[in-house]
Structure formats: C-alpha cells, structure tokens
C-alpha cells in the first residue's frame, strides 16, 4: 500500500511522543482548507444531509467521539445548516445493509460508511452510487465503488504494536514464545493490523498460537486466551500481541483468572479509558493512540467538500491512494498514530481532551497517577 520511504516517514511520525504529533484534532484545516469562507462554486449549498453508518457500540469511541465530532464539524462547515443522520448497526452486517438502504431511500447527500463487514456492504455501496450518492469509507475500507477513504495507517498500527512488543521482550526475543490475538476476519483493518505486525514479528519471535477474534468480542478473545494458556502453560507465554484494547483486557483477565500475578507484556490499540488505566497500573504494556478528533474532523471536511463540488479541497484532503479488492487507487487520507505508554499519557489523550485527569485517576489509580506525575 505504501512505499518504503513513505512507511519510514510514517513510522517516524508514529513513534514521536511530542504534543505536536498528536494535537491536530482542533484545526479542522488541511493546507488552509476548512473554513466557511473558502467556498468555490459549490454544486449544493449548506443545507446538506450526511448519512453516517457506524458499526458497533462495544467500542465506546464511535458514539463518544466519532458521531458528535462529525456532527459538530458538519455544522461548522455549513453555517449550522447541515445535519448528520447517524445509525449504528451494533455489529450486524444485515442491519447495516438495511440502514444504508434507508439512507438511500431518504436521499441523503453523501454517506460516511464504517462497515461491519467490508464485503457484505459492497452491494449497498453500489445502490448508493446508482442513486447518485457519493460514498466515503470511514475508518474501515469498504468494498464497492467508494469515492474516498479515511482511516489510520493500519499497517503502521500493527508495526508499532509489534515493535513495542519486541522492545519489551528484550534482546533474546527470538527464544521466546508469544500468543497472537488478531481481530475479526470480517474487518479489513484487522488484516492490515496483522500484516503490519507480521512484517516486524516474523522470524524475530516464536508465535506459538494465533487467533482471529470473532466480532472483536472480548468474550471470544478470553476463551481463545484460556485455550492458549491450557496448551502452552502460562509461564511459557512471554508476551501477547493483542490487536486492540478490548482484546487486551480479555487477555489480561484470562491470565489473572488462572493465577498469573505478573502479566507479561500485552499490546493494545484505541487508548480506551480502561486500557489507559491498565497501562498506568502496569497490567497492559502499551496501546496505540489514534486521534479520533483528527480522523472525524477530516471525514466531515471530505464529505462536505465532495457534496459541494470543492474538487481542489477534496483532492488536498485525499493525497494518499489505497486499493481495495474491488477498486484501485482510491483517494485516501491515512492519519498517523502514536504508541501510547505511561510516559506520554499527558501529551496524548489528556492534551487532546480525550479524557480528563479525573476520569483516569480514580481512587483505584491515584497512586499510579502520582507515580506517573499525572495530576
């Protein structure tokens, strides 16, 4: 998907822990684009309707961050006249297909689609296109004739996780055994996380067990981890590659269920509140912080620019190119990511106002917060 030089550049961005690397969310601007004064011969005015299809509620980010940020940004870009109709499929591909058809029937102006199942949604995307409705794949790369794609650099996410895990395992990592807990096979992002991780882990550590977690469900992840512990023995597991924080929590729970007092390094992704607290407490080794405000803000900008015929702005927002199984050279924006540890919580999730100190430093974590100089 990316050239070697581009990947090296993005890796440098991702591993930077400075505030500058992650505090882009509030700008709402790409190369000066995004303000209401930059209109140029729009094909439609400010009175637009954006259809937003979200995949689930188990991961709190979608309703807590993505939906409200996209809604706020659409209003900002349309002088308060634009609106967002948001529907959540709650992990059901068939429900999401029905929701997409509903939005097509309601004649929304543009669709932002975060697919439950990237293949299953393709027929719906074709229906939207036939109805003259542009479709932007949001966060997950949907199949079908989509107009654009915005997400994080998913292979880079896997690379960052894997590099951090190898660092935790030390110089003799090649002699150690790990468990690899991947995401759902229906989610194209999961395949990209896995590919990125394997590009780093392959040949450098022994992957004793691999699992794909159905529906990204922590209950399924815990069952898989208990199976791995039974087969390998807890003391022989030197670390766990976990694709996201929900899985990481299930892995840690499984380890503690069998009596492990000192959990080996476990990776994660999404910087969920529970994960940030586990990192502070020393139960989870790291997560990957992805700036949802930056992704959601840019998605809203892309949607409005597409509907209003602002080709120059749209092109500036989609300077990358990606391929799906059905469509080549899709205009895209790939947002950088940051490895999250207890050392940069202040410069990431706190500085970007994802969480407040009071939310992180509850009574249970007061001591850990003090030790990390979080007040």
Number of C-alpha atoms within 10 A of each C-alpha: 13 13 8 9 9 11 15 13 11 19 19 12 17 25 16 16 18 14 14 11 17 23 18 16 18 10 14 21 16 14 8 11 19 24 15 11 8 12 16 13 10 15 11 14 15 19 13 21 22 24 26 26 25 24 23 21 14 14 16 13 16 19 16 13 15 21 20 16 22 26 20 17 25 27 19 18 22 17 13 13 14 20 20 23 14 18 18 20 21 14 19 15 19 14 16 27 21 14 20 24 16 13 23 23 11 11 16 21 22 25 28 27 26 26 30 29 25 23 18 18 22 19 14 19 28 17 16 24 19 11 12 14 20 21 25 27 25 23 25 22 27 31 24 23 21 25 18 29 28 26 24 22 25 25 22 23 30 31 23 25 30 26 16 22 26 20 12 17 20 10 10 10 20 16 11 17 19 25 24 23 25 23 25 20 16 18 20 22 24 23 19 19 24 24 18 21 26 18 15 18 22 12 11 16 18 16 20 15 19 15 17 19 22 16 19 23 17 21 16 16 27 22 15 22 27 20 14 20 19 11 12 16 11 18 10 13 20 21 23 26 28 30 31 27 27 22 28 29 23 22 28 22 19 20 20 13 11 12 11 14 10 11 22 22 24 31 31 29 25 22 26 22 16 14 25 26 22 21 24 26 19 17 20 26 26 28 30 24 24 25 25 23 24 24 26 27 24 26 28 25 25 29 25 29 25 25 22 20 17 18 15 12 22 23 17 17 25 18 12 18 16 17 15 16 11 12 14 11 12 19 21 24 24 20 18 24 26 27 24 30 21 23 14 18 20 18 17 27 23 15 15 20 13 17 16 12 14 10 9 20 19 12 10 11 15 17 15 19 20 12 13 16 11 17 11
